[in-house]
Amino acid sequence: MKTLRILFVPLGICLFLFMSCDKEEVAPTPTPPTEDVEINPTDINEKGFELIEKMQGHWIGYNQVLSWEWDWFAFDYRPISPSHVFGIYEGGTLGNLFTSFFVTDFEGTRTIMARNGGVLSGIYRTSYFVLDSVRHENGSDYYRLVDAIGGQQTMYMELSFTDDSLYWNAYTSRLGENVMPTRHFSFRGEKKHLELANNAAVEVGFPQNTPTWDFSDGFMEEYLYVIPGEEKAKSASFLAQAENNDVFTLADASGDPFRIQDHDHIGALQVDINRNTEIDNDKLFLYLSFESLTDANGYMLTEPFESTLLFPDIASTRDEFLFTYLHPGDYYLTIIADHNDDGIPGAGDITHVSQAVTIQSNGQHQISITDINIQN
């Protein structure tokens, strides 16, 4: 269970803005910058439509962000409309990060775009990428999505699928601040538990080649993020900043054309926690899983941790958390107090009996946990 934790500070800070910390790796074939960037969307009426189907699944594998490496990480990708597949990483106190893939019309072409971003420490960002390259060779399917304004020279992501394996790399230039993009993120995973996505697909009639959102007119330039000192945006990105992490208020302030309020078939879960005196100063691990992580007496089990879908941490100063962008379905919520302060769940920590919770489409739910008192 050790590798299930300890990643959140560097991952949340570095990956969030698709910006960079130190020790970056240069992309293998960078494109020299030009004044006018031409984006050539792939017409999914001809090829590439299958990408949104391939993204479905509970992906479990290895993750690297710059020089940090983690042996266990997971993304839960499920359809939320006939032509939109979504996954999110909830980082807890730090914030969150998502990437979704959807069908749209862009520059006169029926194509696929990706929406990447989240909220971190009061900063809201979303960036839009467009599919511009598809290759099928040697048993592997390759897809590249580039910044919808700055193209490959601003930032891009590459996804390669071989059977049930996913290889996902992302490159960034700090939204156009750097001359060349550098490699920032690498995920290598295996598709597990596809039944979660299959059930969602039946519910929403996925997949269909119909636009989830209309970007045929591009973006409203007055809302795009512009680097200080520059005259025009180099990235299809929207930013807003406030003193809190209220995603709804920040989404409105950013000018983001496609906000959380505009998404169908997702729910939210407010978790309220009653801390007893024994765990008043403990960091808390929150787990949403499709199997119970404890036995009937509240003692942690090891094997079911593979069923974990979301896994935020919250600071010792907090006693509540809001899960957003939740896929409908049945979950178990387990909270573990890191009582021995070693950054991992295990012996010495304090938990409770995993609680079942059902999330409805577009539902706003609440649960209270009042009995975190089982010493492991």
C-alpha positions as CSV (number, residue, x, y, z in Angstrom):
1,M,0.0,0.0,0.0
2,K,3.0,2.3,0.4
3,T,3.1,3.4,-3.3
4,L,-0.6,4.3,-3.1
5,R,0.3,7.5,-1.2
6,I,3.2,9.9,-0.8
7,L,2.8,11.3,-4.4
8,F,0.5,14.2,-3.9
9,V,2.6,17.2,-3.2
10,P,4.9,17.0,-6.2
11,L,2.2,15.7,-8.5
12,G,-0.4,18.3,-7.5
13,I,2.1,21.2,-7.8
14,C,3.9,20.3,-10.9
15,L,1.3,18.6,-13.1
16,F,-1.5,21.0,-12.3
17,L,-0.6,23.9,-14.6
18,F,1.0,21.8,-17.2
19,M,3.9,24.0,-16.2
20,S,7.3,22.8,-15.1
21,C,9.6,22.4,-12.1
22,D,13.3,21.6,-12.4
23,K,14.9,18.6,-14.1
24,E,12.7,18.6,-17.2
25,E,13.4,16.4,-20.1
26,V,13.4,17.9,-23.6
27,A,10.9,16.5,-26.0
28,P,12.5,14.2,-28.6
29,T,11.4,16.1,-31.7
30,P,10.5,19.7,-30.7
31,T,9.0,21.9,-33.4
32,P,10.7,25.3,-33.7
33,P,8.4,28.2,-32.9
34,T,6.8,30.3,-35.6
35,E,4.6,33.4,-35.5
36,D,1.6,31.8,-37.0
37,V,0.7,28.3,-35.9
38,E,-1.5,26.2,-38.2
39,I,-3.6,23.5,-36.4
40,N,-4.6,20.6,-38.6
41,P,-7.4,18.7,-36.9
42,T,-7.8,15.1,-37.7
43,D,-11.2,14.3,-39.3
44,I,-12.6,11.5,-37.2
45,N,-15.1,10.7,-40.0
46,E,-12.0,9.2,-41.6
47,K,-9.9,8.0,-38.7
48,G,-9.4,8.4,-34.9
49,F,-12.9,8.2,-33.6
50,E,-12.1,5.1,-31.7
51,L,-9.8,7.1,-29.3
52,I,-12.7,8.0,-27.0
53,E,-13.6,4.3,-26.7
54,K,-10.0,3.2,-26.1
55,M,-9.8,5.7,-23.1
56,Q,-12.5,3.9,-21.2
57,G,-11.5,1.8,-18.2
58,H,-9.9,1.8,-14.7
59,W,-6.3,2.4,-15.6
60,I,-3.8,1.2,-13.0
61,G,0.0,1.6,-13.5
62,Y,3.2,3.5,-13.1
63,N,3.4,7.3,-13.0
64,Q,6.3,9.7,-13.4
65,V,6.2,13.5,-13.1
66,L,9.6,15.0,-13.9
67,S,12.1,13.2,-11.5
68,W,9.4,11.8,-9.2
69,E,8.3,8.2,-9.8
70,W,5.3,6.2,-8.3
71,D,4.7,2.5,-8.7
72,W,0.9,2.8,-8.2
73,F,-1.5,5.3,-9.7
74,A,-5.0,5.1,-11.2
75,F,-7.4,6.9,-13.5
76,D,-11.1,6.0,-13.7
77,Y,-12.3,6.9,-17.2
78,R,-16.0,6.5,-18.0
79,P,-18.4,8.0,-20.6
80,I,-20.5,10.9,-19.3
81,S,-22.4,11.6,-22.5
82,P,-22.8,9.9,-25.9
83,S,-19.4,11.4,-27.1
84,H,-17.5,12.4,-24.0
85,V,-15.2,10.2,-21.7
86,F,-13.9,11.7,-18.5
87,G,-11.3,10.9,-15.7
88,I,-10.1,12.9,-12.8
89,Y,-7.3,12.8,-10.1
90,E,-8.5,14.3,-6.8
91,G,-5.6,15.6,-4.9
92,G,-7.5,16.7,-1.8
93,T,-6.3,19.8,0.0
94,L,-4.0,20.7,-2.9
95,G,-6.7,20.5,-5.6
96,N,-7.4,18.2,-8.5
97,L,-6.6,17.5,-12.1
98,F,-8.7,16.0,-14.9
99,T,-8.4,15.3,-18.6
100,S,-11.5,14.4,-20.7
101,F,-11.8,13.6,-24.4
102,F,-14.9,14.5,-26.4
103,V,-16.2,14.9,-30.0
104,T,-16.5,18.4,-31.4
105,D,-16.4,20.5,-34.5
106,F,-13.3,22.6,-34.8
107,E,-12.0,24.7,-37.7
108,G,-14.5,23.0,-40.0
109,T,-13.6,19.5,-39.0
110,R,-15.3,16.9,-36.9
111,T,-12.6,15.9,-34.5
112,I,-11.7,15.0,-30.9
113,M,-10.6,17.5,-28.3
114,A,-9.2,17.1,-24.8
115,R,-9.9,19.3,-21.9
116,N,-7.2,19.3,-19.2
117,G,-7.1,21.3,-16.0
118,G,-8.4,21.7,-12.5
119,V,-8.1,23.8,-9.3
120,L,-5.0,24.1,-7.2
121,S,-4.7,26.5,-4.2
122,G,-7.2,28.9,-5.6
123,I,-5.9,28.8,-9.2
124,Y,-8.3,27.5,-11.8
125,R,-7.0,26.4,-15.2
126,T,-8.4,24.6,-18.2
127,S,-6.6,24.0,-21.5
128,Y,-7.9,22.6,-24.7
129,F,-6.1,20.2,-27.1
130,V,-7.1,19.0,-30.5
131,L,-6.4,15.7,-32.2
132,D,-3.9,16.2,-35.1
133,S,-2.2,12.9,-35.6
134,V,-3.3,9.2,-35.7
135,R,-1.2,6.2,-36.6
136,H,-1.8,2.5,-36.5
137,E,1.3,0.4,-36.9
138,N,3.0,-2.7,-35.4
139,G,0.0,-3.5,-33.3
140,S,0.0,-0.1,-31.6
141,D,-2.5,2.8,-32.0
142,Y,-1.0,6.3,-31.6
143,Y,-2.8,9.6,-31.0
144,R,-1.4,13.1,-30.6
145,L,-3.4,16.0,-29.3
146,V,-1.8,19.5,-29.4
147,D,-2.7,22.9,-27.9
148,A,-5.7,24.2,-29.8
149,I,-4.0,27.6,-30.4
150,G,-0.3,27.1,-29.9
151,G,0.0,23.7,-31.4
152,Q,2.8,21.2,-30.6
153,Q,5.2,24.0,-29.8
154,T,3.1,25.2,-26.8
155,M,2.1,21.8,-25.4
156,Y,0.9,18.4,-26.5
157,M,0.1,14.9,-25.3
158,E,0.7,11.5,-26.9
159,L,-1.2,8.3,-26.2
160,S,-0.3,4.9,-27.4
161,F,-2.5,1.8,-26.9
162,T,-1.3,-1.8,-27.3
163,D,-3.9,-4.3,-26.4
164,D,-5.0,-3.3,-22.9
165,S,-1.9,-1.1,-22.2
166,L,-1.7,2.7,-22.3
167,Y,1.4,4.8,-22.7
168,W,0.6,8.5,-22.1
169,N,3.2,11.3,-22.2
170,A,2.6,15.0,-21.9
171,Y,4.9,17.9,-22.9
172,T,4.7,21.6,-21.9
173,S,6.3,25.0,-22.5
174,R,4.6,26.6,-19.5
175,L,1.6,27.7,-21.7
176,G,4.0,29.2,-24.2
177,E,6.5,30.9,-21.9
178,N,9.4,28.6,-22.9
179,V,10.8,28.3,-26.4
180,M,10.4,24.5,-26.5
181,P,8.1,22.0,-24.8
182,T,9.7,19.6,-22.4
183,R,8.4,16.2,-21.2
184,H,6.5,16.6,-18.0
185,F,4.3,13.6,-17.4
186,S,4.5,9.9,-18.2
187,F,1.9,7.2,-17.3
188,R,2.1,3.5,-18.1
189,G,-1.0,1.6,-17.2
190,E,-3.1,-1.5,-17.8
191,K,-6.9,-1.4,-18.3
192,K,-8.7,-3.0,-15.4
193,H,-12.4,-3.3,-14.4
194,L,-13.8,-2.3,-17.8
195,E,-17.3,-3.2,-16.5
196,L,-17.5,0.2,-14.8
197,A,-17.1,2.1,-18.1
198,N,-19.3,-0.4,-20.0
199,N,-22.2,0.2,-17.6
200,A,-21.8,3.9,-18.0
201,A,-21.7,3.6,-21.8
202,V,-25.0,1.8,-21.8
203,E,-26.6,4.5,-19.7
204,V,-25.5,7.4,-21.9
205,G,-25.6,5.7,-25.3
206,F,-21.8,5.9,-25.8
207,P,-20.1,6.1,-28.3
208,Q,-21.6,8.4,-30.9
209,N,-20.0,10.7,-33.5
210,T,-21.9,13.7,-32.3
211,P,-20.5,16.9,-30.9
212,T,-20.4,17.2,-27.1
213,W,-19.6,20.9,-27.4
214,D,-19.4,23.2,-30.4
215,F,-16.0,24.8,-30.9
216,S,-16.6,25.4,-34.6
217,D,-16.0,29.2,-34.0
218,G,-12.9,28.6,-31.9
219,F,-12.5,30.5,-28.6
220,M,-13.4,34.0,-27.4
221,E,-10.0,35.7,-27.4
222,E,-10.8,38.1,-24.6
223,Y,-11.0,35.2,-22.2
224,L,-7.9,33.4,-23.1
225,Y,-4.8,33.5,-20.9
226,V,-2.1,35.9,-22.2
227,I,1.4,35.7,-20.8
228,P,2.3,39.0,-19.1
229,G,4.0,41.3,-21.6
230,E,2.5,39.4,-24.6
231,E,-0.2,40.7,-26.9
232,K,-1.9,37.4,-27.9
233,A,-2.5,34.1,-26.3
234,K,-0.1,31.3,-27.1
235,S,-2.3,28.6,-25.6
236,A,-6.0,27.7,-25.5
237,S,-6.1,28.1,-21.8
238,F,-8.3,29.8,-19.3
239,L,-7.2,30.9,-15.8
240,A,-8.8,32.5,-12.7
241,Q,-7.5,32.9,-9.2
242,A,-9.2,33.4,-5.8
243,E,-8.6,32.7,-2.2
244,N,-10.5,29.4,-2.2
245,N,-10.9,26.3,-4.4
246,D,-14.6,26.9,-5.3
247,V,-14.6,25.4,-8.8
248,F,-18.0,26.8,-9.7
249,T,-17.1,30.5,-9.0
250,L,-13.7,30.1,-10.5
251,A,-15.1,28.5,-13.7
252,D,-17.3,31.5,-14.2
253,A,-14.5,34.0,-13.6
254,S,-12.1,32.3,-16.0
255,G,-14.3,32.6,-19.0
256,D,-13.9,28.9,-19.6
257,P,-16.4,28.0,-22.4
258,F,-17.1,24.5,-21.1
259,R,-17.4,24.5,-17.3
260,I,-18.3,21.9,-14.7
261,Q,-21.9,23.2,-14.7
262,D,-22.1,22.2,-18.4
263,H,-21.3,18.6,-17.8
264,D,-24.0,15.9,-17.8
265,H,-24.1,12.6,-15.9
266,I,-21.8,13.6,-13.1
267,G,-22.5,14.0,-9.4
268,A,-20.9,15.4,-6.2
269,L,-20.3,14.1,-2.7
270,Q,-19.8,16.3,0.3
271,V,-17.9,14.4,3.0
272,D,-18.2,15.8,6.6
273,I,-15.9,14.3,9.2
274,N,-16.2,14.3,13.0
275,R,-12.6,14.2,14.3
276,N,-12.2,12.8,17.8
277,T,-9.4,14.0,20.0
278,E,-7.1,11.1,19.0
279,I,-7.0,12.2,15.4
280,D,-7.4,16.0,15.7
281,N,-3.9,16.6,14.3
282,D,-3.7,13.8,11.7
283,K,-3.7,14.1,8.0
284,L,-6.6,12.0,6.5
285,F,-6.5,9.7,3.5
286,L,-9.9,9.5,1.7
287,Y,-10.6,6.6,-0.6
288,L,-13.5,6.0,-3.0
289,S,-13.4,2.3,-4.1
290,F,-15.8,-0.2,-5.5
291,E,-14.9,-2.8,-2.8
292,S,-14.8,-2.3,0.9
293,L,-11.3,-1.5,2.1
294,T,-12.0,-2.7,5.6
295,D,-13.5,-5.8,7.2
296,A,-16.8,-5.7,9.2
297,N,-14.9,-4.5,12.3
298,G,-13.1,-1.6,10.5
299,Y,-9.7,-3.2,10.1
300,M,-7.9,-2.4,6.8
301,L,-7.7,-5.2,4.2
302,T,-4.8,-5.2,1.7
303,E,-6.1,-6.8,-1.5
304,P,-9.2,-4.5,-2.1
305,F,-7.0,-1.4,-2.4
306,E,-6.6,-2.3,-6.0
307,S,-10.3,-1.3,-6.4
308,T,-9.5,2.3,-5.4
309,L,-10.8,4.9,-7.9
310,L,-10.1,8.2,-6.2
311,F,-7.7,8.9,-3.3
312,P,-7.4,12.5,-2.1
313,D,-5.5,13.6,1.1
314,I,-6.8,16.3,3.3
315,A,-4.8,18.3,5.8
316,S,-5.0,18.0,9.6
317,T,-6.8,21.5,9.6
318,R,-9.8,20.3,7.6
319,D,-12.8,18.2,8.5
320,E,-14.7,18.2,5.2
321,F,-14.1,17.5,1.5
322,L,-16.2,17.9,-1.7
323,F,-15.8,15.3,-4.5
324,T,-16.8,16.8,-7.8
325,Y,-17.1,15.3,-11.3
326,L,-18.1,12.0,-9.8
327,H,-19.2,9.2,-12.0
328,P,-22.6,7.8,-11.0
329,G,-22.4,4.4,-9.3
330,D,-21.9,2.5,-6.1
331,Y,-18.8,3.3,-4.0
332,Y,-17.3,2.6,-0.6
333,L,-15.9,5.6,1.3
334,T,-13.0,4.8,3.6
335,I,-11.2,7.5,5.7
336,I,-7.8,6.6,7.2
337,A,-6.1,8.9,9.8
338,D,-2.4,8.8,9.3
339,H,-1.8,8.6,13.0
340,N,1.8,7.5,12.8
341,D,2.5,10.3,10.2
342,D,4.5,8.0,7.8
343,G,2.5,9.1,4.7
344,I,1.1,5.6,4.0
345,P,-2.0,3.6,5.3
346,G,-1.1,0.7,7.5
347,A,-0.3,-0.5,11.1
348,G,-0.6,2.3,13.5
349,D,-3.3,4.2,11.6
350,I,-6.9,4.7,12.6
351,T,-9.9,4.0,10.5
352,H,-13.6,3.0,10.5
353,V,-15.9,0.5,8.8
354,S,-16.0,1.4,5.0
355,Q,-19.3,3.1,4.3
356,A,-21.4,2.4,1.1
357,V,-22.6,5.4,-0.9
358,T,-24.5,5.6,-4.2
359,I,-23.9,8.5,-6.5
360,Q,-26.7,9.5,-8.8
361,S,-26.4,11.2,-12.2
362,N,-26.4,15.0,-11.5
363,G,-26.9,14.2,-7.8
364,Q,-25.7,16.3,-4.9
365,H,-24.9,14.0,-2.0
366,Q,-23.7,14.2,1.6
367,I,-22.2,11.7,4.0
368,S,-21.0,12.1,7.6
369,I,-18.2,9.9,9.1
370,T,-18.3,10.1,12.9
371,D,-16.5,6.9,14.0
372,I,-12.9,7.0,12.9
373,N,-11.7,5.1,16.0
374,I,-10.4,1.7,14.9
375,Q,-6.7,1.3,15.7
376,N,-4.9,-0.8,13.1
